[in-house]
């Protein structure tokens, strides 16, 4: 597993990436700054510089608050601040290590993501 740091409005939040192909591909893009917008009052979404490798990913997942994900059909990153609905094409990349930090995501317009290990 890879530990990453998200910086939101000057505040750092740690997360852990899983060992999926998509998460490894995402880690290869770091450091990365992503402009965010709200989607369905559940997640903040933004575009990575390229599509991620989703080989071996489950067909569908149900995201939880604190999940970091990639939505393959649109090619965007998703940072969940509330639990989401069952979603085909969503690939979980990792999770915030502190569940109390999800509130920071709700209003974030930009996030800086960096590897820490």
DOVEX-638913 format. One record per residue: x, y, z negated of N, C-alpha, C in turn; residue number from 1; residue in one letter; chain. Coordinates in steps of 0.2 Angstrom, whole numbers, plus 5000, padded with zeros to 4 digits. Atoms other than C-alpha are relative to their C-alpha. Last residue first. Example, Ala and Ser with C-alpha at 12.3 -4.5 7.8 and 13.67 -1.06 7.14 Angstrom:
BEGIN
    n_x    n_y    n_z   ca_x   ca_y   ca_z    c_x    c_y    c_z   num   residuo   cadena
   4996   4994   5001   5068   4995   4964   4996   5005   4997     2         S        A
   5004   4994   5000   5062   4978   4961   5004   5006   5000     1         A        A
END
This chain:
BEGIN
    n_x    n_y    n_z   ca_x   ca_y   ca_z    c_x    c_y    c_z   num   residuo   cadena
   4995   5006   5000   5031   5034   4996   5001   4997   5006   117         X        A
   4996   4999   5006   5023   5051   4994   5005   4994   4999   116         X        A
   4998   5007   5003   5016   5052   5012   5004   5002   4994   115         X        A
   4993   5002   5000   5008   5069   5016   5001   4994   4996   114         X        A
   4999   5007   5002   4990   5075   5020   5007   4998   5001   113         X        A
   4993   5001   4998   4986   5094   5021   5001   4993   4997   112         X        A
   4996   5004   5004   4967   5097   5020   5007   4998   5003   111         X        A
   4994   5002   4997   4957   5111   5027   5003   4995   4995   110         X        A
   5000   4998   4993   4939   5118   5025   5007   4997   5003   109         X        A
   4993   4999   4997   4937   5109   5008   4999   5002   5008   108         X        A
   4999   4993   4997   4920   5112   5000   5006   5002   5004   107         X        A
   5007   4998   4998   4914   5094   4996   5001   5007   5003   106         X        A
   5001   5001   4993   4932   5088   4995   4994   5003   5003   105         X        A
   4996   4995   4996   4936   5096   4979   4999   4999   5007   104         X        A
   5004   4994   5000   4921   5086   4971   5004   5006   5004   103         X        A
   5004   5000   4994   4930   5070   4975   4996   5007   5001   102         X        A
   4998   4995   4995   4943   5073   4963   4996   5001   5006   101         X        A
   5003   4994   5002   4934   5064   4948   5002   5006   5005   100         X        A
   5007   4999   4998   4937   5048   4957   4997   5006   4998    99         X        A
   5003   4997   5006   4956   5049   4954   4993   5002   5003    98         X        A
   4998   5004   5006   4966   5037   4965   4996   5003   4994    97         X        A
   4997   4996   5005   4957   5043   4981   5002   4996   4994    96         X        A
   5004   4997   5005   4954   5029   4993   5004   5005   4995    95         X        A
   4997   5000   5007   4961   5021   5008   4995   5003   4996    94         X        A
   4993   4999   5000   4959   5019   5027   5003   4999   4993    93         X        A
   4997   4997   5006   4941   5013   5028   5008   5000   5000    92         X        A
   4994   5004   5002   4936   5010   5046   5002   5003   4994    91         X        A
   4996   4997   5005   4919   5016   5052   5005   4995   4997    90         X        A
   4994   4996   4997   4913   5009   5068   5004   5004   4995    89         X        A
   4996   5003   4995   4896   5003   5061   5005   5004   5003    88         X        A
   4999   4996   4994   4890   5013   5046   5005   4995   5005    87         X        A
   4997   5006   4996   4881   5007   5031   5001   5003   5007    86         X        A
   5004   5006   4997   4877   5024   5023   5004   4995   5003    85         X        A
   5003   5000   4993   4888   5035   5013   4996   4994   5001    84         X        A
   5001   5006   4997   4892   5038   4994   4997   5001   5007    83         X        A
   5006   5004   5003   4897   5056   4991   5000   4993   5003    82         X        A
   5001   4997   5007   4913   5066   4993   4994   4997   4997    81         X        A
   5006   5001   5003   4919   5055   5008   5000   5003   4993    80         X        A
   4998   5000   5007   4934   5061   5018   4993   5000   4996    79         X        A
   5005   4999   5005   4931   5056   5036   5002   5000   4993    78         X        A
   4998   5002   5007   4944   5056   5050   4994   5002   4996    77         X        A
   4998   4995   5005   4938   5058   5068   5001   4996   4993    76         X        A
   4993   4999   5001   4939   5047   5084   5001   5005   4995    75         X        A
   4999   4993   4999   4920   5048   5088   5008   5002   5000    74         X        A
   5004   4997   4994   4916   5030   5090   5002   5007   5002    73         X        A
   4998   5002   4993   4931   5025   5079   4996   5003   5005    72         X        A
   5006   5002   4996   4926   5034   5063   5002   4999   5007    71         X        A
   5000   4998   4993   4941   5034   5052   4994   4998   5004    70         X        A
   5002   5005   4995   4940   5033   5033   5001   5003   5007    69         X        A
   4997   4997   4994   4946   5040   5017   4999   4996   5005    68         X        A
   4997   5004   4994   4935   5034   5003   5002   5005   5005    67         X        A
   4993   5001   5001   4932   5045   4987   5004   4996   5005    66         X        A
   4997   4994   5001   4913   5043   4987   5008   4999   4998    65         X        A
   5001   4998   5006   4909   5026   4994   5004   5007   4999    64         X        A
   4995   4996   5004   4908   5020   5011   4998   5003   4994    63         X        A
   5004   4995   5004   4897   5006   5017   5005   5004   4996    62         X        A
   4999   4999   5007   4906   4996   5031   4995   5005   4997    61         X        A
   5004   4996   5004   4904   4989   5048   5002   5001   4993    60         X        A
   5005   4996   4995   4913   4980   5062   4996   5005   4996    59         X        A
   5006   5003   5000   4928   4975   5051   4995   5004   5004    58         X        A
   5004   4997   5004   4945   4981   5057   4993   4997   5000    57         X        A
   5001   5004   5006   4957   4969   5065   4995   5003   4995    56         X        A
   5000   5007   4999   4962   4981   5078   5000   4997   4993    55         X        A
   5005   5003   5004   4957   4999   5074   5000   4992   5000    54         X        A
   5000   5007   4998   4973   5008   5081   4995   4997   4995    53         X        A
   4996   5004   5004   4970   5027   5078   4999   4992   5002    52         X        A
   5004   5005   5003   4965   5040   5091   5004   4995   4996    51         X        A
   5001   5005   4995   4976   5055   5093   4995   4995   4996    50         X        A
   4997   4998   4994   4980   5072   5084   4999   4995   5006    49         X        A
   4992   5001   5000   4968   5068   5070   5002   5002   5007    48         X        A
   4997   5004   4995   4951   5077   5070   5007   4999   4999    47         X        A
   4995   4997   4997   4941   5082   5055   5003   4996   5005    46         X        A
   4997   5003   4995   4927   5077   5044   5004   5005   5004    45         X        A
   4996   4995   4996   4921   5081   5027   5003   4997   5006    44         X        A
   4993   5001   4998   4908   5069   5020   5003   5006   5003    43         X        A
   4998   5006   5003   4891   5067   5012   5008   5000   5001    42         X        A
   4999   4999   5007   4882   5083   5015   5002   4994   4996    41         X        A
   5006   5003   5004   4877   5076   5032   5001   5001   4992    40         X        A
   5004   5004   4996   4894   5081   5040   4995   4996   4995    39         X        A
   5004   5004   5003   4904   5096   5033   4996   4995   5005    38         X        A
   5007   4997   5001   4918   5103   5042   4996   4995   4997    37         X        A
   5006   5004   5001   4937   5100   5041   4993   5004   5000    36         X        A
   5006   4995   5002   4953   5107   5048   4994   4996   4999    35         X        A
   5006   5002   4997   4967   5093   5046   4995   5006   4999    34         X        A
   5005   4995   5002   4985   5096   5042   4994   4999   5004    33         X        A
   5006   4998   4995   4996   5081   5045   4996   5005   4996    32         X        A
   5005   4995   5003   5012   5075   5037   4996   5002   5005    31         X        A
   4998   4995   5005   5010   5061   5042   5007   5003   5000    30         X        A
   5001   4993   4998   5005   5053   5059   5002   5006   4994    29         X        A
   4995   4999   4995   5013   5036   5055   4999   5008   5002    28         X        A
   4994   4998   5004   5002   5035   5039   5006   5002   5005    27         X        A
   5001   4994   5003   4987   5035   5051   5006   5003   4996    26         X        A
   4999   4995   4994   4994   5021   5061   4999   5007   4997    25         X        A
   4993   4999   4998   4997   5011   5045   5001   5005   5005    24         X        A
   4997   4996   5005   4979   5015   5039   5008   5001   5001    23         X        A
   5002   4993   4999   4972   5009   5056   5003   5005   4995    22         X        A
   4996   4997   4994   4982   4993   5056   4998   5007   5000    21         X        A
   5003   5002   4994   4975   4989   5038   5004   5003   5006    20         X        A
   4995   5003   4995   4986   4989   5023   4997   4998   5007    19         X        A
   5000   5008   5000   4976   5000   5012   5005   4998   5005    18         X        A
   5003   5003   4994   4980   5019   5009   5001   4992   5000    17         X        A
   4997   5006   4997   4981   5025   4992   4997   4998   5006    16         X        A
   5004   5005   4997   4976   5043   4987   5005   4994   5001    15         X        A
   4997   5006   4998   4983   5057   4976   4995   4995   5003    14         X        A
   5004   5006   5002   4975   5074   4974   5004   4994   5004    13         X        A
   4998   5007   4997   4985   5090   4975   4995   4995   4997    12         X        A
   5000   5006   5005   4977   5107   4972   5001   4994   5003    11         X        A
   4994   5000   5005   4982   5122   4983   5000   4995   4994    10         X        A
   5000   4994   5004   4965   5123   4991   5005   5001   4995     9         X        A
   5007   4996   4999   4965   5105   4995   5000   5006   4996     8         X        A
   5000   4993   5003   4982   5096   4996   4994   5003   5002     7         X        A
   5005   4995   4997   4980   5077   4999   5001   5007   4996     6         X        A
   5002   4994   5004   4995   5066   4993   4996   5005   5005     5         X        A
   5000   4993   4996   4998   5049   5000   4998   5005   4995     4         X        A
   5003   4995   5004   5003   5032   4992   5000   5007   5004     3         X        A
   4996   4993   4999   5006   5018   5004   4996   5005   4996     2         X        A
   5004   4994   5000   5000   5000   5000   5004   5006   5000     1         X        A
END
